[in-house]
Structure formats: C-alpha cells, structure tokens
Amino acid sequence: MHICHVVGARPNFVKAAPVIWALEHWPEARQTLVHTGQHYDQNLSQIFFSQLKMPQPDANLEVGSGSHAWQTAEVMKRLEPVLLERNPDIVLVYGDVNSTVAAALVCAKLLIPIGHVEAGLRSFDLTMPEEINRMVTDRLADLLFTPSEDDDVNLANEGIRAEKIHRVGNVMIDSLIRLLPDAKPASMNNFPERYALLTLHRPSNVDDNASLQNILDAILEVRGQLTVIFPVHPRTRQRIEQFGIRVDKLQFMEPVPYIEFLSLMRHATVVITDSGGIQEETTYLGVPCLTLRSNTERPVTVTLGTNVLIGQDPGRLRIELSKILAGKQKKGSVPPLWDGHAAERIVEVLRKQADRSMDRKRATDE
C-alpha cells in the first residue's frame, strides 16, 4: 500500500509523526510525505520535523500565506500534479487546516481514497473556518479516524456510515507521550517555578481592540502573583502593535519548537489559550487550562479533562484564575484511548483495508 501524508501546518506535523513512525513497522507500506508550506516559517518547520523525527518531505508545495480562498485554491492547484505523478493508494489528511480540506477536495475529484485523522470534531460554530474544513473533509473521507466517542456521535448524526468510522484515540497524545521525557523543567530555561502560559491567535480574540484589551487587562491583574509567559503568535503581535496596547508587564517570547513548548505546558501553573490542541495536551498533562472561547470542538476536555471554557468574559477569567492560585483548580482525567497507541490502531485499519483490497483483486482475477 502506498500511503501519502499531506501536512501543511505545525499541528499537522505533531499528528502525522506518530502515524509515520507506526507505518515504518509495516514492510508492505510505502510512504510519501507532502508539505504544502501553509506554515511558511522554514526554520521553525525544520525544527519541528527534526524534533518529531519525521523524514524530509518528498514534495514541498511552498504555498505560504494568503486568504482562506487563495490558500485553499493554491494548495489544490499545486497538489493535483503531485498526486497524479505519485499515484498513492490512499491519502491521509490531518486536523482542520486549509491544507486538509484542499487535499480532500483534490483526492475526491481524482477518486483517490481519503483517510481523515482527527475526524468528527465539531464546535457547531460556522463562523470558524476550521469548522467548515472539518465538515467538508469528513463528508469526503472514506476512513474517519476519531479521537473520542463524541466525535463518533457527531459523524453518525451527519449520516456518515458506521463502517467508515474508526475510533482510534488521539494521535497528538502519541507524540506527547513519546517526547515528554525530552521536555526538561522550564526552570532550567531561567523561568520561575510558578507561571501562567498564555497563547492567543484566534481572530475573534485578537482582531478586535476591545476584546484583546479586556483579555490582556484581566491577565495582567494576576501579574503580581504569577509571571505570565507569552509566546506571541505573529498575528497577535501585529494586532498588539496596531492597537497600541501596552503589555510591558508580560514576558514575551518568539514562538518556540514543540519540545520547548511541551516543557512550558508541562510545568505551568495554568495555561490560558484559545488553541484547540492545547486543550487536549493540558488534559493529558493534568494542567489547568482556561480556554478563551465560548465553544470547543473538543468537549471531552471539559467533561473529563482539566479544561474550562471562559469565553471573552474577563470577570470569569479572574474568578477561575483566583481558584487556581488558591489551589482549587478543576481536577480531570485522561479520556479513553489517549494512551500513546492511536497511530498503531490507524495502521491496523489500513492493513485490513489493504487485505480486503487484495482479496477483491484475487476474486476478480479468478
């Protein structure tokens, strides 16, 4: 079986790496890796590939940034000839970025089977571009690999046939478990023992002056009790400068590689974020997570994990931060199948698919 992985953004790398590792133990599998270049910081991308022990891409489409429509169309234009030349048996796409839906559309037109890793996630918020990407990709995919039971339910409610759905667990946690021993204590990087880790990048939080100011003001109130470490997304830094917001009391950092960020999360007193993947990682690590969104496509991190949805309510943020500082944070547990073996389950499904295809071919030949 010839399996092609299409990745484009750093969260995709973390999800694809365990599947690539697991497929290396299947002698009959041949792998091709295509990097769309959606995240175009070559230096940081290269560090991620190195830390995750991923092979160099067989093709780099070097798409770069642009509007959602432009970026999606550009990936489609550049990916199609690669797939026609390589002729894979199946294409695996990851997560919910523009590269994911673009690859799914190309494969559907070329009649190439699609496997969607991290299928079934729903925020039920169609103002999020990622939600549209998830819904379209899941509708087109032939194999849907889900992290949790609620994702299976979402797909069933949308009319997806049960035989397409395979609950395998969370591939991001596979990467986390494998690399956790390398995540040295943050204090070794000259950080204090107690700190809050902040990440912000969603347009709903950073593109509006008042929203961004309110969030940062609420966080600055705990500055006297807790250092706030802020690896700043380029979009967020641009907005802070554009709006003239004073944040001199926050400890700014450039975006950091995966292992370094894992170390920061692992040893944080609290993580304040609007990221999806971080909600999952903090749940596994048992670290309190305050999510600056009113919804989440990962509800299991709220029902079972350490995640609390804050929305854009500065008052709620202050209350939850005070609870954590008083040692009264929410306790959580690790969801089922988040055990470091999700990628192995994906490979098992692929092997069974290959066996069935071979049986059908033999029957036709006879």
Disulfide bonds with the S-S distance in Angstrom:
none
